[in-house]
């Protein structure tokens, strides 16, 4: 997550003025917790913790989901972001934006190898480990997809006018490696491409299944449960992932203009050092409740 340091973002910046809220973030970094658990750990009332949670939710740093428990419904809280980058200089960032959320099942191209499969919010699509089902018309309903190696590609809407120039492109998604069952120590070299230009490579540390994903449906008995939320940013200086430089590929190198196509590809190449596959999560699986979110600044 990246924000400009300005008065309009004070609701986010002021979150860190409270030692209680910072302590809550530290706890949620270790595990998801409910209101009562945080209140007991901090020796505060549930009412006070609820107010702090509301501020964290409004800032987009924490998300909550209702789950049934021994005492009825309870609010389970977890971190909504892995990182927060404060943008002090804003001259390279567009002042206006087109925002899109692309369901993970709406890919426009693919080449995948087992282990592989697709799952909707209610069940498996087709058969596992059979790449042919990635062409099944029901693939558009997928909320989780996985493959041992290969790639998937998406088409991003381009609503730029002839008088507008792309200044930034941000793409965020939840992702992890792919192992039979799960393996939290399975690295995977995942590369990212926009309009055929390689942005760079990031090594995912593993396939996470040690605890249940916040949004993962009850019917899902698979090992993989959640991923990491990653944010790509391409601007006038290069390409970055969570603020860490990937390459010198700049926004002008992507040829994003009026009427042009914008494609986004995620790939784990069979020739990579770490062929660990990938899982891609939609809003009904994992920990973050979102699809592929794209922000095009101009």
Residue pairs with C-beta under 8 A, 6 or more apart in sequence:
1 60
1 61
1 81
1 83
1 84
1 85
1 172
1 231
2 84
2 85
2 86
2 87
2 170
2 231
2 233
2 243
3 9
3 12
3 84
3 85
3 86
3 87
4 87
4 90
4 93
5 13
5 86
5 87
5 88
6 90
11 55
11 58
11 59
12 59
12 60
12 61
12 84
14 55
15 21
15 55
15 56
15 59
15 61
16 22
18 52
18 55
20 42
20 44
20 48
20 52
21 52
21 55
21 56
23 42
24 38
24 42
24 49
24 52
24 53
24 56
24 62
24 77
25 56
25 61
25 62
25 79
27 33
27 38
27 41
28 62
28 77
28 78
28 79
29 79
31 211
32 76
32 77
32 78
32 211
32 214
32 287
33 41
33 76
33 77
34 69
34 74
34 75
34 76
34 77
35 46
35 49
35 50
35 53
35 74
35 75
35 77
36 46
36 74
38 49
38 53
38 77
39 45
39 46
39 48
39 49
42 49
53 62
53 64
53 75
53 77
56 62
56 77
57 63
57 64
60 80
60 81
61 79
61 80
61 81
61 84
62 77
62 78
62 79
62 80
63 77
63 78
63 79
63 80
63 214
63 288
63 289
64 75
64 76
64 77
64 78
65 75
65 76
65 78
65 214
65 215
65 289
66 73
66 74
66 75
66 76
67 73
67 74
67 76
68 74
76 214
78 214
78 287
79 287
80 229
80 288
80 289
81 229
82 228
82 229
82 230
82 242
83 231
83 242
83 243
85 242
85 243
87 93
92 167
92 168
92 235
92 236
92 237
93 167
93 168
93 235
93 297
94 166
94 167
94 168
94 296
94 297
94 298
95 297
96 297
96 298
97 295
97 296
97 297
97 298
98 157
98 159
98 160
98 295
98 296
98 298
99 293
99 294
99 295
99 296
100 156
100 157
100 293
100 294
100 296
101 290
101 291
101 292
101 293
101 294
102 154
102 156
102 291
102 292
102 293
102 294
103 140
103 142
103 143
103 282
103 291
103 292
104 142
104 143
104 144
104 145
104 173
104 280
104 281
104 282
104 291
104 292
105 118
105 120
105 139
105 140
105 141
105 142
105 143
105 145
105 282
106 140
106 154
107 139
107 145
107 152
107 153
107 154
108 153
108 154
108 155
108 263
109 151
109 152
109 153
109 265
110 134
110 150
110 151
110 152
110 153
111 150
111 151
112 131
112 134
112 147
112 148
112 149
112 150
112 151
112 152
113 131
113 147
113 148
113 149
113 150
113 270
114 129
114 130
114 131
114 147
114 148
115 128
115 129
115 146
115 147
115 148
115 178
115 180
115 277
116 128
116 129
116 130
116 131
116 134
116 145
116 146
116 147
116 148
116 150
117 124
117 125
117 126
117 127
117 128
117 129
117 133
117 145
117 146
118 124
118 125
118 126
118 133
118 134
118 136
118 138
118 139
118 142
118 144
118 145
119 125
119 142
119 143
119 144
119 145
119 220
119 222
119 285
120 138
120 141
120 142
120 143
121 141
121 143
121 217
121 284
122 217
122 219
123 219
125 133
125 136
125 138
125 139
125 141
125 142
126 132
126 133
126 136
126 138
127 133
131 147
133 139
134 145
142 282
143 281
143 282
143 283
143 284
143 285
144 220
144 224
144 279
144 280
144 281
144 282
144 285
144 286
145 152
145 279
145 280
146 178
146 224
146 277
146 278
146 279
146 280
147 178
147 268
147 277
147 278
148 178
148 268
148 275
148 277
149 268
149 269
149 270
149 275
149 277
150 267
150 268
150 270
151 265
151 266
151 267
151 268
151 269
152 265
152 266
152 280
153 263
153 264
153 265
153 266
154 263
154 264
154 265
154 292
155 261
155 262
155 263
155 264
156 262
156 263
156 264
156 294
156 296
157 262
158 256
158 258
158 259
158 260
158 261
158 262
158 296
160 166
160 256
160 257
160 258
160 296
160 298
161 258
162 258
162 259
164 258
164 298
165 257
165 298
166 251
166 254
166 256
166 257
166 296
166 297
166 298
167 235
167 236
167 251
167 297
167 298
168 233
168 234
168 235
168 251
168 295
168 296
168 297
169 194
169 232
169 233
169 234
169 235
169 251
169 254
169 256
169 294
169 295
169 296
169 297
170 231
170 232
170 233
170 234
170 293
170 294
170 295
170 297
171 192
171 231
171 232
171 264
171 292
171 293
171 294
171 295
172 229
172 230
172 231
172 232
172 290
172 292
172 293
173 229
173 230
173 266
173 280
173 281
173 290
173 291
173 292
173 293
174 226
174 227
174 228
174 229
174 230
174 280
174 281
174 286
174 287
174 288
174 290
175 190
175 204
175 227
175 228
175 230
175 266
175 278
175 279
175 280
175 281
176 204
176 206
176 207
176 208
176 224
176 226
176 227
176 228
176 278
176 279
177 183
177 186
177 187
177 188
177 204
177 205
177 206
177 207
177 276
177 277
177 278
177 279
178 186
178 188
178 207
178 224
178 276
178 277
178 278
178 279
179 186
179 206
179 207
179 223
179 276
179 277
180 223
181 209
181 222
181 223
182 206
182 207
182 208
182 209
182 210
182 223
182 224
182 225
183 206
183 207
184 205
184 206
184 207
184 208
184 209
184 210
185 205
185 206
186 206
186 207
186 276
187 203
187 204
187 205
187 206
187 274
187 276
188 203
188 204
188 268
188 272
188 274
188 275
188 276
188 277
188 278
189 201
189 202
189 203
189 268
189 269
189 272
189 273
189 274
189 275
189 276
190 201
190 202
190 203
190 204
190 266
190 267
190 268
190 278
191 198
191 199
191 200
191 201
191 202
191 266
191 267
191 268
191 269
191 272
192 198
192 199
192 200
192 201
192 202
192 232
192 241
192 246
192 264
192 265
192 266
192 267
193 199
193 263
193 264
193 265
193 267
194 234
194 254
194 262
194 263
194 264
194 265
195 254
195 255
195 256
195 260
195 261
195 262
195 263
196 263
197 249
197 253
197 254
198 247
198 249
199 232
199 234
199 239
199 246
199 247
199 249
200 239
200 241
200 246
200 247
200 249
201 246
201 272
202 230
202 241
202 246
203 274
204 228
204 276
204 278
206 276
207 223
207 224
207 276
207 277
207 279
208 224
208 225
208 226
208 227
208 228
209 222
209 223
209 224
209 225
210 225
211 225
211 226
212 225
213 225
213 226
213 281
213 285
213 286
213 287
214 226
214 286
214 287
214 288
214 289
215 283
215 284
215 285
215 286
215 287
215 288
215 289
216 225
216 226
216 285
216 286
217 284
217 285
220 285
224 279
225 286
226 281
226 285
226 286
226 287
227 279
227 280
227 281
227 286
227 287
229 287
229 288
229 290
230 241
230 242
231 241
231 242
232 239
232 240
232 241
232 246
233 239
233 240
233 241
233 243
234 240
234 249
234 250
234 251
234 254
235 250
235 251
236 250
236 251
236 252
237 250
238 245
238 246
238 247
238 248
238 249
238 250
239 245
239 246
239 247
239 248
239 249
239 250
240 246
254 262
256 262
256 296
262 296
264 292
264 294
266 278
266 280
268 275
268 276
268 277
268 278
269 275
281 288
282 290
282 291
283 289
283 290
283 291
